[in-house]
Amino acid sequence: MYQYDLGNQGTALWNPGSEINVPSVTYTHDVRTVIVKLQCSTTGAEEFEVLGEDPMNYYTFRLTHKCACWNGCSSE
């Protein structure tokens, strides 16, 4: 099996989003960049999706969870 590092906690950059972009966290390692788009779940759904690599070395994922909602996990 072949594996490589996509990023680490020390490179994390928070993006709070805007009217057209959802909140996200970006990680980097060497030439690779990972963006994890955060999707608020008000139904209890929990999902981590691989959206793909495009362009090369730029990976996109989506995390759907209640903690992605504004103050969704404030009591935890």
Buried (B, 14 or more C-beta within 10 A) or exposed (E): EEEEEBBEEEEEEEBEEEEEEBBBBBBBBEEBBBBBBBBBBEEEEEEEEEEEEEEEBEBBBBBBBBBBBEEBEEEE
